[in-house]
């Protein structure tokens, strides 16, 4: 007990000493300090990014084991809603209390959520524990970018943020691979395979925690401010119902009673949030004064639109590869490598150029143009296009995204002072996540709403009719059990009776890999047509971002980090205070000299002072 008690102050003193040393250096950290801090931040970001991609591949296995396939949407929604809402809250609290404690809290919460998720016994339990994970993940992504803004000048920041995007890209490929391998294994060390998807976070989080505790020592000046609890409550009230209906509206029905209730509650919450933020002023969770900057406002709008296209593309293209091209979830993860390569190349190259020139306006323009070109290219996809065709579109999409994600974050950070860099970074991440959630919900809704009609139309095309007729005459096709159900449904359709052909892709689509290719063709063509509709929607949204990017006011990037600026501000304030004190002393001296001269003139017996002894009148 005594050892623990004595170690705690020592650890605190060590942390305080390192932070004080950084402050005394003028807020400028050594390259070695920056390197270790970045390692810790990358570990935290990898943790959150990998968790997003690894779980999606395994949901079907998890749902089967926990006997809750119909409840798996809640698992995804719980994580997404909580992490999105937590993002701006972390940003504001880190501005008040400092980055280090909030980042440690975020990792700790994520560890607890991962451990609980790994021992879940039902889908509803898993959804609740995923919400705890999301509460931690909301800080891991945004605070990493915020700390980068603290320790690096904007020009240097672009160079390093490319590595963060590389982590994001690698995790998007590694996640589906690990998810497929782990969930496909019955047991690992006597524990059900899929549970390791969550337990695997524990060692990664431990490494991130050690690096953060050891090296993330950033000086922070505590500000006396009110915490915007009402703002936090109203943002939950406003965003949670809208995200909920965005994720589940297709199943509920967009005009159902539950959906309408979410619309009303969400709108009331948003109105109340705006009113509260106006009253809270600079203490607001997302100060409305941020939007007085044209750069911040435009970057937020473009970020929302880019998030719509980014998440819509990154989630629908793997689905296209699995259904139309017959790839397994693991294979579809590997086939996403062109997008990751494009993202890494564009982010690193653009970061180097920004670091050398200090100019970034061209990158949002070129990035949104390449994204638009990628979605336009993908609108020509057909059921017979092949994997190589789709990979070409993914490469262009990655090249566009790599120029946008870090550039828009830098623009948002550069538009505010060091006091608000945390809330500005988290707000930029928040708006991008909102756009991504809406993009995913809208595009998936359109695709699966469009698919039944497109499949029915495909059954009417002459080539498909001829192919089905030939398959129906083939004894090998008729005798194959895998074809029996589809042939029965086709016969019902031909006789005008109710059938399930239009909704065949709403559930398990693995039958497409088993049935005769001639019978599968109308499903593949119909789904391909529906996916093209989704690509057109993404194209229209990203084109708006392309037009707006021309109006983004690219203010010159500052040459100092937020820590250096804060240190300069503190020194300027101290110098001004010292000058004020000096002027006051000089005024007192002049007053005393004037009093002395007056005393000499009137012959005072007691020398007048400017203190508590009053001047006396001369004797008569």
C-alpha positions in Angstrom: 0.0 0.0 0.0 2.8 2.4 0.9 4.5 1.8 -2.4 1.4 2.6 -4.4 0.9 5.8 -2.4 4.4 7.0 -2.9 4.5 6.1 -6.6 1.4 8.1 -7.5 2.8 11.6 -6.6 6.0 10.6 -8.4 4.1 9.8 -11.6 2.2 13.0 -11.3 5.4 15.0 -10.7 7.0 13.3 -13.7 4.1 14.2 -16.0 4.0 17.7 -14.6 7.8 18.1 -15.0 7.6 17.0 -18.6 4.7 19.3 -19.4 6.6 22.2 -17.6 9.7 21.4 -19.7 7.7 21.6 -22.9 6.2 24.9 -21.8 9.6 26.3 -20.9 10.8 25.4 -24.4 8.3 27.9 -25.8 5.8 25.1 -26.7 8.2 23.5 -29.2 8.7 19.8 -28.8 11.8 17.9 -30.0 11.5 15.6 -33.0 11.9 12.6 -30.7 9.1 13.8 -28.4 6.8 14.3 -31.5 7.8 10.9 -32.8 6.7 9.0 -29.7 3.5 11.0 -29.3 2.6 10.2 -32.9 3.2 6.5 -32.3 0.8 6.6 -29.4 -1.8 8.5 -31.4 -1.5 6.2 -34.3 -2.0 3.2 -32.1 -5.2 4.8 -30.7 -6.5 5.6 -34.2 -5.6 2.2 -35.5 -7.6 0.8 -32.6 -10.8 2.7 -33.5 -10.4 2.3 -37.3 -9.8 -1.5 -37.1 -12.8 -2.0 -34.8 -15.1 -0.3 -37.4 -14.0 -2.6 -40.2 -13.4 -5.9 -38.4 -16.9 -6.1 -36.9 -18.9 -5.7 -40.1 -17.3 -8.8 -41.7 -18.2 -10.9 -38.6 -21.8 -9.8 -37.9 -23.4 -12.7 -39.7 -21.4 -15.2 -37.6 -22.1 -13.3 -34.4 -25.8 -13.1 -35.1 -26.0 -16.8 -35.8 -24.2 -17.7 -32.6 -26.2 -15.3 -30.4 -29.4 -16.2 -32.2 -30.3 -12.6 -33.1 -29.8 -12.0 -36.8 -32.8 -9.7 -36.8 -31.2 -7.5 -34.1 -27.8 -7.0 -35.7 -28.7 -3.5 -36.9 -28.9 -2.3 -33.3 -25.3 -3.4 -32.8 -24.1 -1.2 -35.6 -26.4 1.7 -34.8 -25.5 1.8 -31.1 -21.7 2.2 -31.8 -22.3 4.7 -34.6 -24.7 6.9 -32.7 -22.7 7.1 -29.5 -19.3 7.6 -31.2 -20.7 10.4 -33.4 -22.3 12.3 -30.5 -19.3 11.8 -28.2 -16.9 13.4 -30.8 -17.7 17.1 -30.2 -18.0 16.5 -26.4 -14.5 15.2 -26.3 -13.2 18.2 -28.2 -14.8 20.7 -25.9 -13.7 18.9 -22.7 -10.2 18.5 -24.0 -10.0 22.3 -24.5 -11.0 22.8 -20.9 -9.2 19.9 -19.1 -6.4 19.1 -21.5 -5.8 16.4 -24.2 -3.9 13.8 -22.2 -6.5 13.0 -19.5 -9.3 12.9 -22.1 -7.3 10.6 -24.4 -6.5 8.3 -21.5 -10.2 8.2 -20.5 -11.2 7.4 -24.1 -8.8 4.5 -24.3 -9.9 3.2 -20.9 -13.6 3.3 -21.9 -12.8 1.6 -25.1 -11.0 -1.2 -23.3 -13.9 -1.7 -20.9 -16.4 -1.8 -23.8 -14.2 -4.3 -25.8 -13.9 -6.6 -22.8 -17.6 -6.6 -22.2 -18.4 -7.0 -25.9 -16.2 -10.1 -25.9 -18.3 -11.8 -23.2 -21.7 -10.8 -24.5 -24.4 -13.5 -24.2 -27.1 -11.8 -26.5 -27.3 -9.4 -29.3 -29.0 -6.7 -27.1 -26.1 -7.1 -24.6 -23.6 -6.7 -27.4 -25.4 -3.6 -28.7 -25.1 -2.0 -25.2 -21.5 -2.9 -24.9 -20.8 -1.6 -28.4 -22.3 1.7 -27.3 -19.7 1.8 -24.5 -17.0 1.1 -27.1 -18.4 3.9 -29.2 -18.2 6.3 -26.3 -14.4 5.6 -26.2 -14.0 5.6 -30.0 -15.5 9.1 -30.3 -12.4 10.4 -28.6 -9.8 8.2 -30.2 -10.2 9.6 -33.7 -10.9 13.3 -33.0 -8.4 13.8 -30.2 -5.6 12.3 -32.2 -6.0 15.0 -34.9 -6.4 17.6 -32.2 -3.2 16.7 -30.5 -1.5 16.9 -33.9 -2.8 20.4 -34.1 -1.3 21.2 -30.7 2.2 20.0 -31.3 2.7 20.7 -35.1 2.4 23.8 -37.2 -0.2 23.5 -39.9 2.4 23.2 -42.7 4.1 20.3 -40.9 0.8 18.8 -39.8 -0.1 18.0 -43.4 3.0 15.8 -43.7 2.3 13.8 -40.6 -1.4 13.4 -41.1 -0.7 11.4 -44.2 0.6 8.7 -42.0 -2.6 8.7 -40.0 -4.6 8.2 -43.1 -2.3 5.4 -44.0 -3.2 3.8 -40.7 -6.9 4.3 -41.6 -6.4 2.7 -45.0 -4.4 -0.3 -43.7 -7.1 -1.0 -41.1 -9.8 -0.9 -43.7 -8.0 -3.8 -45.5 -6.8 -5.7 -42.5 -10.1 -5.5 -40.7 -12.2 -7.6 -43.1 -9.3 -10.1 -43.4 -9.0 -10.5 -39.7 -12.7 -10.5 -39.3 -13.1 -13.3 -41.8 -10.3 -15.4 -40.4 -11.3 -15.0 -36.7 -15.0 -15.4 -37.1 -14.4 -18.4 -39.3 -12.5 -20.2 -36.6 -14.6 -22.1 -34.1 -12.3 -21.7 -31.1 -9.1 -19.9 -30.3 -7.5 -20.8 -26.9 -10.8 -22.4 -25.8 -12.8 -19.1 -26.5 -15.3 -18.8 -29.4 -13.6 -17.4 -32.4 -15.7 -14.3 -33.0 -15.2 -13.1 -29.4 -11.5 -12.5 -30.2 -12.7 -9.7 -32.6 -13.3 -7.6 -29.5 -10.7 -9.2 -27.2 -8.0 -8.4 -29.8 -8.5 -4.7 -29.0 -7.1 -5.3 -25.5 -3.3 -5.7 -26.3 -3.5 -3.0 -29.0 -5.2 -0.6 -26.5 -2.5 -1.5 -23.8 0.3 -0.5 -26.2 -1.6 2.8 -27.0 -2.1 3.4 -23.3 1.6 2.9 -22.4 2.7 5.2 -25.2 0.2 7.9 -24.3 0.9 7.8 -20.6 4.7 7.8 -21.2 5.0 10.4 -23.9 1.9 12.6 -24.3 3.0 15.4 -22.0 1.5 18.7 -23.4 1.3 21.8 -21.2 -2.2 22.9 -20.6 -3.6 26.0 -18.9 -6.9 25.3 -17.1 -9.5 27.8 -18.1 -12.4 28.8 -15.8 -15.4 28.1 -17.9 -18.8 26.6 -17.6 -19.4 23.1 -19.0 -22.2 23.1 -21.5 -24.2 20.2 -20.0 -27.5 21.4 -21.6 -25.8 21.6 -25.0 -24.5 18.0 -24.6 -28.0 16.9 -23.7 -29.7 18.6 -26.6 -27.2 17.4 -29.1 -28.0 13.8 -28.0 -31.7 14.6 -28.3 -31.2 16.1 -31.7 -28.7 13.7 -33.4 -29.5 10.3 -31.8 -33.1 10.0 -33.2 -32.0 11.1 -36.7 -29.1 8.7 -36.8 -31.4 6.0 -35.5 -33.9 6.5 -38.2 -31.2 6.9 -40.9 -29.9 3.4 -39.9 -33.2 1.7 -39.5 -35.7 3.7 -41.6 -35.5 1.2 -44.4 -36.7 -1.6 -42.1 -39.2 0.5 -40.2 -40.6 2.4 -43.1 -39.7 6.0 -43.6 -43.2 7.1 -42.9 -43.9 4.8 -39.9 -44.9 6.0 -36.5 -41.4 5.3 -35.1 -39.7 7.2 -37.9 -42.0 10.2 -37.6 -41.4 10.3 -33.8 -37.6 10.4 -34.5 -38.0 13.2 -37.0 -40.0 15.4 -34.5 -37.7 14.7 -31.5 -34.6 15.3 -33.7 -35.8 18.6 -35.0 -36.8 19.8 -31.5 -33.5 18.8 -30.2 -31.5 20.6 -32.9 -33.5 23.8 -32.4 -33.0 23.6 -28.6 -29.3 22.9 -29.2 -28.8 26.0 -31.4 -30.7 28.2 -28.9 -28.5 26.9 -26.0 -25.3 27.4 -27.9 -26.2 31.0 -28.7 -26.8 31.7 -25.0 -23.6 29.9 -23.9 -21.4 31.9 -26.2 -17.7 30.9 -26.0 -18.5 28.2 -23.4 -20.8 26.4 -25.9 -20.1 22.8 -26.8 -19.8 23.9 -30.5 -19.5 27.7 -30.3 -21.5 29.4 -33.0 -18.7 31.9 -33.3 -16.7 29.3 -35.2 -19.1 29.7 -38.1 -18.2 33.3 -38.3 -15.1 32.1 -40.1 -16.0 31.6 -43.8 -13.2 29.0 -44.0 -14.5 26.9 -41.1 -18.1 27.1 -42.4 -17.3 26.1 -45.9 -14.9 23.3 -44.8 -17.6 21.9 -42.6 -20.1 21.8 -45.4 -17.7 20.2 -47.8 -16.6 17.7 -45.2 -20.2 16.7 -44.7 -20.7 16.1 -48.4 -17.4 14.3 -48.8 -18.3 12.1 -45.8 -21.5 11.2 -47.6 -19.6 10.1 -50.7 -16.8 8.5 -48.8 -18.8 6.2 -46.6 -21.3 5.6 -49.3 -18.6 4.4 -51.6 -16.5 2.5 -49.0 -19.5 0.5 -47.8 -21.3 -0.2 -51.1 -18.4 -1.1 -53.2 -17.5 -4.2 -51.1 -21.1 -5.2 -51.2 -21.0 -4.9 -55.0 -17.8 -7.1 -55.1 -19.5 -9.7 -52.9 -22.9 -10.0 -54.6 -22.0 -9.2 -58.3 -18.5 -10.5 -58.5 -18.9 -13.4 -56.0 -16.1 -12.4 -53.7 -16.1 -13.5 -50.1 -16.0 -10.9 -47.3 -12.3 -11.6 -46.8 -11.6 -11.4 -50.6 -13.5 -8.1 -50.8 -11.2 -6.7 -48.2 -8.2 -7.6 -50.3 -9.9 -6.2 -53.4 -10.2 -2.8 -51.7 -6.4 -2.4 -51.8 -6.4 -0.1 -54.8 -8.5 2.4 -52.8 -6.1 2.2 -49.9 -3.1 2.6 -52.2 -4.6 5.7 -53.8 -5.5 7.2 -50.4 -2.0 6.6 -49.1 -0.2 8.0 -52.1 -2.5 11.1 -52.4 -2.3 11.9 -48.6 1.4 11.5 -48.3 2.2 13.5 -51.5 -0.3 16.3 -50.8 1.0 16.5 -47.2 4.6 16.9 -48.5 3.6 19.6 -51.0 1.6 21.5 -48.3 4.6 21.3 -45.9 6.9 22.8 -48.5 4.7 25.4 -50.1 2.1 26.2 -47.3 -0.7 26.2 -50.0 -3.6 23.8 -50.0 -6.5 25.3 -51.9 -5.9 23.2 -55.0 -6.3 19.9 -53.1 -10.0 20.1 -52.2 -10.7 21.0 -55.8 -8.7 18.2 -57.3 -9.8 15.8 -54.6 -13.5 16.3 -55.2 -13.0 16.3 -59.0 -11.3 12.8 -58.7 -14.1 11.5 -56.4 -16.7 12.8 -58.9 -14.8 11.2 -61.8 -14.6 7.9 -59.8 -18.4 7.7 -59.2 -19.1 8.7 -62.8 -16.8 5.9 -64.0 -18.6 3.4 -61.7 -22.0 4.4 -63.2 -20.9 2.4 -66.3 -20.5 -0.8 -64.2 -22.5 -3.8 -65.3 -22.9 -7.4 -64.0 -20.2 -8.4 -66.5 -17.7 -5.6 -65.9 -15.3 -7.7 -63.8 -13.2 -6.9 -60.8 -10.5 -5.0 -62.7 -13.0 -2.4 -63.8 -14.2 -1.8 -60.3 -10.7 -1.6 -59.0 -10.0 1.2 -61.4 -12.8 3.2 -59.9 -11.6 2.5 -56.4 -8.1 3.7 -57.2 -9.5 7.1 -58.4 -11.7 7.3 -55.3 -8.8 6.7 -53.1 -6.7 9.4 -54.9 -9.5 11.9 -54.3 -10.1 11.0 -50.7 -6.4 11.2 -49.8 -6.3 14.9 -50.8 -9.4 15.8 -48.9 -9.5 14.3 -45.4 -6.4 15.9 -44.0 -6.8 19.1 -46.0 -10.2 19.9 -44.7 -9.2 19.2 -41.1 -6.1 21.5 -41.5 -8.3 24.2 -43.0 -10.7 24.0 -40.0 -7.8 24.0 -37.5 -6.1 26.9 -39.2 -9.3 29.0 -39.1 -9.4 29.2 -35.3 -7.0 30.2 -32.5 -5.2 27.7 -30.2 -8.0 28.1 -27.6 -10.6 26.4 -29.9 -8.5 24.0 -31.9 -9.9 21.0 -30.0 -13.6 21.9 -30.6 -12.8 22.9 -34.2 -11.2 19.5 -34.9 -13.9 17.5 -33.3 -16.6 19.6 -35.1 -14.9 18.8 -38.4 -14.9 15.1 -37.6 -18.4 15.3 -36.3 -19.8 16.8 -39.5 -17.9 14.3 -41.6 -19.4 11.4 -39.6 -22.9 12.9 -39.9 -22.4 13.0 -43.7 -21.1 9.4 -43.7 -24.1 8.1 -41.7 -26.6 9.9 -44.0 -24.7 8.7 -47.1 -24.7 5.1 -45.9 -28.4 5.2 -44.9 -29.6 6.9 -48.1 -27.6 4.9 -50.6 -28.3 1.5 -49.0 -32.0 2.5 -48.8 -32.1 3.5 -52.5 -30.1 0.4 -53.6 -32.4 -2.1 -51.8 -35.5 -0.2 -52.7 -34.5 -0.1 -56.4 -33.3 -3.7 -56.5 -36.6 -5.6 -56.7 -37.9 -3.6 -59.6 -34.5 -3.8 -61.4 -34.5 -7.6 -60.9 -38.0 -7.9 -62.3 -37.0 -5.8 -65.3 -33.9 -8.0 -65.9 -36.1 -11.1 -66.0 -37.9 -9.6 -69.0 -34.8 -9.0 -71.2 -34.5 -11.3 -74.2 -31.0 -12.6 -73.4 -32.0 -13.5 -69.8 -35.3 -15.2 -70.9 -33.3 -17.3 -73.4 -30.8 -18.3 -70.9 -33.4 -19.2 -68.3 -35.2 -21.3 -70.9 -32.1 -23.1 -71.8 -31.3 -23.8 -68.1 -34.8 -25.1 -67.6 -34.2 -27.7 -70.3 -30.8 -28.8 -68.9 -31.3 -32.0 -66.8 -28.2 -31.2 -64.7 -29.7 -27.8 -63.7 -33.1 -29.2 -62.9 -31.7 -32.1 -60.8 -29.4 -29.8 -58.8 -31.0 -29.1 -55.3 -29.4 -25.6 -55.3 -31.6 -24.6 -58.3 -34.9 -26.0 -57.1 -36.2 -23.1 -55.1 -35.2 -20.5 -57.8 -36.8 -22.6 -60.5 -40.0 -22.8 -58.4 -40.1 -19.1 -57.9 -39.6 -18.5 -61.6 -42.5 -20.7 -62.5 -44.7 -18.9 -60.0 -43.7 -15.6 -61.6 -44.4 -16.8 -65.1 -47.9 -17.9 -64.0 -48.6 -14.6 -62.4 -48.6 -16.0 -58.8 -46.9 -14.3 -55.8 -43.2 -15.0 -55.6 -40.1 -13.8 -53.8 -37.8 -13.1 -56.7 -37.8 -9.3 -56.1 -36.8 -9.6 -52.5 -34.4 -12.5 -52.9 -31.3 -10.3 -52.1 -32.7 -8.8 -48.9 -31.5 -11.8 -46.9 -28.8 -14.5 -47.5 -27.3 -13.9 -51.0 -24.9 -16.9 -50.9 -27.3 -18.9 -53.2 -26.0 -16.8 -56.1 -22.7 -18.7 -55.8 -24.5 -22.0 -55.9 -27.1 -21.8 -58.6 -26.5 -22.0 -62.3 -25.0 -18.8 -63.8 -27.9 -18.4 -66.2 -30.4 -18.4 -63.3 -28.2 -16.0 -61.3 -27.8 -13.5 -64.2 -31.1 -11.6 -63.7 -30.3 -11.1 -60.0 -26.8 -9.9 -60.8 -27.9 -7.5 -63.5 -30.8 -6.2 -61.3 -28.5 -5.6 -58.3 -25.8 -4.0 -60.6 -28.5 -1.6 -61.9 -29.5 -0.7 -58.4 -25.9 -0.1 -57.4 -25.4 2.2 -60.3 -28.3 4.3 -59.0 -26.5 4.6 -55.7 -23.3 5.7 -57.6 -25.3 8.4 -59.4 -26.5 9.7 -56.0 -23.0 9.8 -54.7 -21.8 11.6 -57.8 -24.5 14.3 -57.5 -23.5 14.9 -53.8 -19.8 15.0 -54.5 -20.3 17.3 -57.5 -21.9 19.9 -55.1 -18.7 19.6 -53.0 -16.6 20.1 -56.1 -18.5 23.4 -56.9 -18.2 24.6 -53.3 -14.5 23.8 -53.1 -13.8 26.7 -55.5 -15.2 29.0 -52.9 -13.2 27.7 -50.0 -11.1 30.6 -48.7 -7.7 29.1 -48.1 -6.1 31.3 -45.4 -2.3 31.2 -45.2 -1.1 28.4 -43.0 0.4 29.5 -39.7 4.1 28.8 -39.1 3.7 27.8 -35.5 1.9 25.0 -33.6 -1.0 25.7 -31.2 1.4 25.2 -28.2 3.8 27.7 -29.6 1.0 30.2 -30.3 -0.4 29.7 -26.8 3.0 30.2 -25.3 3.5 33.4 -27.4 0.1 34.7 -26.2 1.0 34.0 -22.6 4.3 35.8 -22.9 2.7 38.8 -24.7 0.1 39.0 -21.9 2.8 38.8 -19.3 4.8 41.5 -21.0 1.7 43.7 -21.3 1.0 43.2 -17.6 4.6 44.1 -16.8 4.4 47.2 -19.0 1.2 48.2 -17.2 2.8 47.8 -13.8 5.9 49.8 -14.9 3.7 52.6 -16.2 1.8 52.6 -12.9 5.0 52.8 -10.9 6.3 55.7 -13.1 3.0 57.5 -12.5 3.3 57.1 -8.8 6.9 58.5 -8.9 5.8 61.5 -10.9 3.0 62.2 -8.5 5.4 61.9 -5.5 7.9 64.3 -7.2 5.1 66.8 -7.8 4.0 66.6 -4.2 7.5 67.3 -3.0 7.9 70.4 -5.2 4.5 71.6 -3.8 5.7 71.1 -0.3 8.9 73.0 -0.9 6.8 75.8 -2.4 4.4 76.1 0.6 6.9 75.2 3.3 5.3 72.1 4.7 6.7 70.8 8.0 6.0 67.2 7.0 7.0 66.0 3.5 3.9 65.0 1.8 3.6 61.3 0.7 1.3 59.6 -1.7 0.6 57.0 1.1 -1.6 57.2 4.1 0.0 60.3 5.8 -1.8 63.5 4.5 0.0 66.7 3.7 -0.3 69.3 6.5 -1.1 73.0 6.1 1.7 75.4 7.0 1.6 77.1 10.4 0.4 80.6 10.6 
